[in-house]
């Protein structure tokens, strides 16, 4: 009897245990443990009705390598706090919590290079904090806002002139001034810097004989040559002082080709005007435009660049798109057929910056390598040959690059260590190595260190040092080196009296 009783008790214990296990389960059917399910249920109950009602980016900019941004947020009851996350180019950089129902957020981060586009994304998640201080993050109700951020480099090269954007917001220029290119109200050549008639622009661009500027309010201003409507003011009248480009706003950066202009709006759309030979404006026609027209079929763009009748655009996903003249393979699609609407450059990805030269182009990848394509008669592709390339090739022996610039027939790159490397044509000393020897692969410019920005003109090159000084070399017939002379320089010389 005692043995039967023990067996009965054992059966009862085992049966009870099985019932407990059956009741608890292993979570395999729902994919969640009872604790997780309970927390999820609790979160749903606490967060019911909560959301982020406002999230804005009121201002974002990069200056001397530091990105700064601000905006506002607000949450709806029962939420009474918010978790904010800050992403740069899709990578989470930092986060914080704000324990109120609304307010202003601020964010800053260092380590950025001028001339490189970045996408700042702010993500806001409502939170509920009870009287005991317990926090519940309402992960199902995330709201985000994003903005493209570009810091204009402080030095800019035109065909035969140069510009500098100083910290105080003034713009200075020197060199050829035939069509009012310098924006000082005259057509007088200047061998040393003079102040241009515009203040506090956020971006400045020049490549041919006209100059464009973008102000922080998103308006665009122009001066110089306007023979093909490249100033976008509805006329073909040259302008000796800056005039506002009508009918376009919310612009964050501009690029100038030889005879056309391209603008990137804050919403990622691209607009263009000026000469349209071979479809360089990308609007499906070859009709000259004296005012801005939208480039159809392309969006999510974060950077633009323009050359001789062709245009490049970099999208947020790291792909490159091109349109316009393609006689030397400038569009990098394996053909020499010109295109009047954007086409993707095949096989090129993870790009962080682009630069269109006269008849060739460069792309900087996120891994620090540089790729090139197009005309190569002077070795400007940097691949060790003079062979024109219809598809991208890697620039030989160059890594750790943070900034690129393509000119008429030479190119320059800034490496992470502050050194400057150049290649291509050198018949006017634009390589800066003390010779006039053509270079088909990159060579370091001697005597230059701690450089933070580089730029190219038609046949001259520029570099800005960390100490604010500007150095130039190459062709100087019109005083574009800014050293007070018209003497050609085969190695860098200081622009006297100019401090960024």
N, C-alpha and C positions, 0 to 999 in steps of 0.2 A: 504493500500500500504506500509506503514511504517512497519507494522507487517510482511508482506511478505519479505520485504527487509532484516529485522533482521533475519528471518528464513534462507534466502538465505546466509547471511553472516555467520551464525552459521554453516550451512552445509558446507560452504567453509572452515571454521576454523577446524572443526572436520575432514573433508576429508583430509585437508592438514596435520593435526596431524597424521592421520592414515597412510598417505603416508610416512611421516618421520619415523614413527615406523616401517613400513614395510621395508623401505630402510635400517634402522639401524639393525633391527633384534635383537634377544637376544643371539646370538652366539651358540644356542643349536645344530645346525646342524654341525657346524665346530668344536665345543668344545672350541672355542676361542672367546674372545671379539674382536671388531674391533681394539682396541688399541694393544692387544697382537698380533694380526695378523699383524698389521702394524710394530710392533717392530721385529717380526720374519722375516718379509720380508726385513726390514732394515738390520738386522743382517746377513741374507743370502747374501745380496748384498755386504755388507762391508767385510764379511769374505770369499767371493768367492776366492778360490785358496790358502787360508792360511792353513798351517798345521805345525805340529811339525816334523822337519826333523831328529832331534837327541835327544835322551833321554837315558842317561846311568847312571849306578851306578858303579863308579870306585872303591869305597871302602866303606865298612860298617862293623862296629865292635862294640862290647860292652865291656867296661872295667870299673870295679868297679861300676857296675850298671848304667853306662851312655852309651847310644847308640849314636854313631857318624857316619855320612855317608856323602859322597860327590859324585858329578857326574857332567855331562855336559848336556846342552840342546841347541837347536837352532830351530828357526822358519823360515818359508818361507814367502816372501812378498805376500800379503800386511800386514801380521802380523809383528809387530815390538816390541812385548812384550809377556810375558807368565805368566800364573797363575799356581803355583805349589802347589800341595796338598800332604801331607805326611800321610800315613796310617800305623798303626801297627796292624797286625792281623785283618785287615779289618775295623778297627775303625779310623776315621779321627782324627789325633792328632793336626795338624796345617796346615796353608797355607800362602803363600806370593805371591807377584807379582814382577816380574823383568822387568824393562822397557828398555830392549835392545833386539836385535835380536838373541843373543847367549850369553853364559856365563857358569859359574860354580855355582852349587847350593851346599849349606851346610845344614845339619840338625843334631840336637842333642836333646836328651830327656833322662831324668833320671827315676829311679825307676824300673830297671830290675834286675832279679836274675840270677846268673851264672847257667849254666847247663840247662837253659830253652830256647827252640828255639822260635824265633819270625820271622814273615814275614814282612819285610819293603817293602811297595809299594809306588812309587812316580808316581803321575799323573800330566801330563803337558797339559795345554789347551792354544792354541794360543790366543793372544789378539791384537786388533787394537786400537791404540791411535792416534786420529787426532790432528791437529795443535791447536785446542782449548782445548785439554786435555780430550776430551770425550773418555771413554773407552767402547769398545765392546768386550765381551768375546765370543769366537767362540766355543760354547759348543758342536757342532757336530763333532769337530776334536780332541778329547782327545787321548793322547798316554800315555801308562804306562810302567813302568819297576819295577821288584820286585827282592828281594834277601832274602834268609834265613840268619838270623844273630844269632849266638850262641856264648856266652862267656864261655870259658872253666873255670871250677872252679879251684882255685889255689891249691887245695889239691887233691891227688889221692891215692887210696889204692889198692895195689896188693895182691896176695895171702899171702905173708909173707914179703912184702916190702911196702914202702911208697914213695911218691913223692910230691914235692912242686914246683909250677911255680911262680917265683918271678916277681915283677914289672919290674925289669931290664932285663927281658927276659931269665934269666938263670934258669935251671932246677936242682933241688937238690933231692937226693934220699938216702934211707937208708934201712937197713934190709938184707934179704937173697939175695945172689948174685951168686948163683951156676951156672947159665947159662949166666952170664953177665947182669942179670936183671936190675942192677943199671946203666948200660951204662957208667961206668967210666973206662972201659978198663981192669978191673980185675975180678976175681971171689971171692974176699975177702968180707966177711960179714962186714957190717958197722953198728955200734950202734949209730952213729951220722950222720947228713947229709953230703954228699959229692956231688960235682958238677958232673952232667952228661955231656956227650960229645955232647950236642946239644944246640943251642941258638935260642932265639926268636921264639919258636913255638906259634901258635895261639890256639892249643888244644893238650892235652895229655891224654892218656887213658891207664889203666892197670887193669887187673882183675886176670889173672892167673900168669904165670911167664914170660910173655913178655910184652913189653911196646911199644906203638905207639905214634907218634907225627905228627901233621899237621903244616906245615909252612904257612905263609900268602900267598905265591904264589901258594898254592893248592897242593904242593908235600907232600908225606907221607914218614915218616922215622920210622925205627923199630930197636929194639934190644932185646936181651934176648933169651928165649927158642924158638927153631924152629923145634922141633921134627916132627911136623905135617904140616910144611910149613906155620905156622901162621904168620911169618914175611913177607910173600908174595914176597920174593926176588928170587923165582925160585929154591931155595935150601932147604935143611933141616939142614943147618949148623947154630949152635948157634952163635950169634953176641954179642960181648962184648962192641962194640961202635955202634952208630947209622949208619944204611945204608939206602939209599933211596930205596923205593919200586918202581920197574920199571913198566912202562905201565899204570900208573894211575895218573891223575892230576885233577885239579879243585875240589879238595876235601875240604869240610869245617869242617868235624868232623869225628872221628872214634870211634868205640866201640870194646872192646876186650872181648871175651868169655874166657873160660878156655883154649881151644885149637884152637880157630878160631878168625878171625877179620872181622869187617864189616865197610865199609866206605860209607859216604853219600856225594854225589857230589852236586855241586852248582845247577845243573839242576833238583834236586829232585830224581835222580836215586840212587840205592843202589848196592854196589859191595862187594864181600866177597871172602875170601880165608882161607886155613887151613884145619883142620879136618872137614869131612863132614858126620860123622856118623849120621844116622837118618835124613839126609837132612838139616843139620844146615846151609848150605850155600844157600839154597833156589833155587838152579839152576835145580831142578827136578831130581837130581842124588844123589848118596851117594859116589861119587868119590872125594878123597882128591885133593885139588887144591893148588899148590905152588905159583900161581900167581892169580891176581884178575880176577874174572868173574862177570858179571852183573847178578843181581837177576831179572829174567824176570817177567813181569806182575805186577809190582808195580812202581808207580811214585808219584810225588807230596809229597814226604816224607820230613819231617822236623826234625826228630830225629830217632836215632837207638840205640839199646842196645842189649847186648849178654850175655848169661849165659852158662850153661853146656850143650852143644850140642843143644841149641835153640836160636832163635833170635827174637827180637821185632822191629817193625817199627811204628812210629807215622806219620800219614798223615796230610796234611794241614787242612783237614776237621774235625780233632779231633777224627778220628777213629784209632784203633790200629790193626795191622796185625802181625801175628806170623807164624813161621815155625820151623821145627826141631823136637827134641825129645819131646814126650808128655806123658811119662809114669806116670807122676803125675799131669797131667792137665795143664802143663806149657803154653799150647797154648790157654787155657781158652775157648775152643769151646764145652765143655760138654762131650768130649770123652777123651780116652787115646791113640788115634791113632796118630802116628807121621806123619808129613807132610813134603814133600821135596820141596814144593812151598808155597808161602804165602796164608794164609787164614785169613779172618777178625774175630776179636774177637766180637762175637755178643753181643748186648745189652750194649756196652760200647761206650760212646760218650763224646764230650766236654772235651777231655783229653789234657793236656798241657805238660805233661812229663811222661816218662816211665823209668823203671829200672828193668833189669833182674838180679836175683840172681842165686844161684847155681841151684836150682830146683823149684823156685817160682819167682813171679814177682809182681811189684807194678806199679800202674798208679796214677798220680796226676790229678785230674779234675780241671777245671777252677774255680770251686766254692770253692777250697781249701780243698776238701775232698780227702782221699786216699783210693784206692781200691786194692785188692790183690787176688792172686789165685795160685794154685799149691800145692806143698808139705808143710805140716804144722806140722810136728812131734815135732818141738820145739816152736810152737806158733808164727812162723815168719810171719804169715798172720795177726796177731794182732786183730783177731775177737773174742778173748776170749776162743777159743777152740784149740784142736790139730788135728782137722779134715781136711784132704786134700780136697781142693776145685777145681772142674773142671770148674767153672765159677766164675767171680769176685764177691767178697764180700767187704763190706765197713770195713775199719779199725776202730775199736771201739773208740769213744770219741776223735777223732782227727779232728781239723778244722783249718782254717787259715794257711794251710801249703804252703810253697813256694818252697821247695826242698826235694827230696826223694833219698834214696840210698838203694839198696838191696844187701846183702852179701851172704855168704854160708848158714847160717841159722839164721841170725838176720837182722834187718832193722833199719834205722834211718830217721828221718824227722826234717826239720828246719821249725819252725813256723815264721809268719810274725813279731812277737814280739821279735825275736832273741833268743828264747829258743830252746833247743834240746830235742827230744823225741826218745826213742829207745824201741825195743821189740824183743822177740824171745829168742834164746839160750844165756846163760850167764855163761857157765861153765868155761870160762876164763876171765870173768869180762868185756866182750865187751859191756854190757848194760851201764856200767859206773855209777851205782847207789850205789856203795860201797859193793855190795853183789855178790853172785854167784847164785842167785835165777832166774830161768827161768821166763820170763814175757810174758804172752799171750795177753796182751793189753799194749799200750804205757805208759811209765813212763818218767817223766822229768829227765834229767841228772842234778843233783844238782850242783850249783856253776858255771854254765856256763850261760853267758848272752852276749848280743851284738854280737852274732855269725852271720857271713855272708855266711858261706859255711860249708857243712858237707861231709864226705866221709867214705867209709867202705873198709876194707881189708878182708882177709879170716876170721879172728876172732879178729880183732881189729877195732877201730873206731877213726875218726879224726874230728876235728872242727877248723875252722879259725875264729879268732875274728876280729872285726872292726879295732883294733889297729895293726893288722898285725901279731899277735902271733898265733902259732899253738899249739893245745892241742890234746893229744892222750891217749887212754886207751885200756885195753884188753890184748890179747896174745902178748908176747914180747920175745919169745924164740930166735928169730933171730935178735933182736934189732930193730924190725919194729916200735917201739914207738919213737925211735930217742932220748931217754933221756940219752944215754950213758951207759945203763944197759941192762940186759936181764931179768929184774924182771917184772913179771906180775903185771898189775895195774888195780885195781877195780874201780878207779875213775880217772878223767882227770889229766894228768901231762903236764907241759910245755915242748915243744921241745926247749932246750936251744940254743941260738946263731942263731936262725932262725927267720927272720922277712920278711914277704911278702911285 
